[in-house]
Amino acid sequence: MDIRYTAEHEWVAVEGNLATVGITDYAQAALGDLVFVQLPEVGASLPKGAAAAVVESVKAASDILAPLTGTIVEINPRRRRSSLVNTQPMAAGWLFKIKLSDLSELGQLLDESAYRQITS
């Protein structure tokens, strides 16, 4: 599984043309304790950069952008437990899965080394 990152602090785990998306540990730490997570509808088609989800913490509400163009095929069934995003953001706290329409967009995402440079 190939994991990439966005400058907006989302992680993207890609297997073939399916991507699992969540927020990074850096993002959840900056937001603080999450109190609400709103996810996209299954079947929604989103262009890269469109607002896909919202996470709300005790500090602020933040849009989660679609990191790649595609169609939402699954949302995390445990999404009501927003604490998972804080405790396991890179695992059980994933947000949604998107079937990719344009695999060439993968080249625009950051690898781990490049992502670490923007967070340090």
MOWOSUL-V29949 format. One record per residue. N is the residue number from 1. RES is the residue in one small letter. PHI is phi as a letter, one per 40 degrees, with the letter a starting at -180 (999 if undefined). OMEGA is omega as a letter, one per 20 degrees, with the letter a starting at -180 (* if undefined). Layout:
n:res:phi:omega
N:RES:PHI:OMEGA
N:RES:PHI:OMEGA
This chain:
n:res:phi:omega
1:m:999:a
2:d:c:r
3:i:b:r
4:r:b:a
5:y:b:r
6:t:b:r
7:a:c:r
8:e:c:r
9:h:g:r
10:e:b:r
11:w:b:a
12:v:b:r
13:a:b:a
14:v:b:r
15:e:b:a
16:g:g:r
17:n:b:r
18:l:b:a
19:a:b:r
20:t:c:a
21:v:b:r
22:g:a:r
23:i:c:a
24:t:c:r
25:d:c:r
26:y:d:a
27:a:c:a
28:q:c:r
29:a:c:r
30:a:c:a
31:l:c:a
32:g:g:a
33:d:c:r
34:l:c:r
35:v:b:a
36:f:a:r
37:v:b:r
38:q:b:a
39:l:b:a
40:p:c:r
41:e:c:r
42:v:c:a
43:g:g:r
44:a:c:r
45:s:c:a
46:l:b:r
47:p:c:r
48:k:d:r
49:g:g:r
50:a:c:r
51:a:c:a
52:a:b:a
53:a:a:r
54:v:b:r
55:v:b:a
56:e:b:r
57:s:b:r
58:v:c:a
59:k:c:a
60:a:a:r
61:a:b:a
62:s:b:r
63:d:c:r
64:i:b:a
65:l:c:r
66:a:c:a
67:p:c:a
68:l:a:r
69:t:c:r
70:g:i:a
71:t:b:r
72:i:c:a
73:v:b:a
74:e:a:r
75:i:b:a
76:n:c:a
77:p:c:r
78:r:c:a
79:r:c:a
80:r:c:r
81:r:c:a
82:s:d:r
83:s:c:r
84:l:c:r
85:v:c:r
86:n:c:a
87:t:c:a
88:q:b:a
89:p:c:a
90:m:c:a
91:a:b:a
92:a:c:a
93:g:c:r
94:w:d:a
95:l:b:a
96:f:a:r
97:k:b:a
98:i:b:r
99:k:c:a
100:l:c:r
101:s:c:a
102:d:b:a
103:l:c:r
104:s:c:r
105:e:c:r
106:l:d:a
107:g:c:r
108:q:c:r
109:l:c:a
110:l:c:r
111:d:c:a
112:e:c:a
113:s:c:a
114:a:c:r
115:y:c:r
116:r:c:r
117:q:c:a
118:i:c:a
119:t:b:r
120:s:b:*
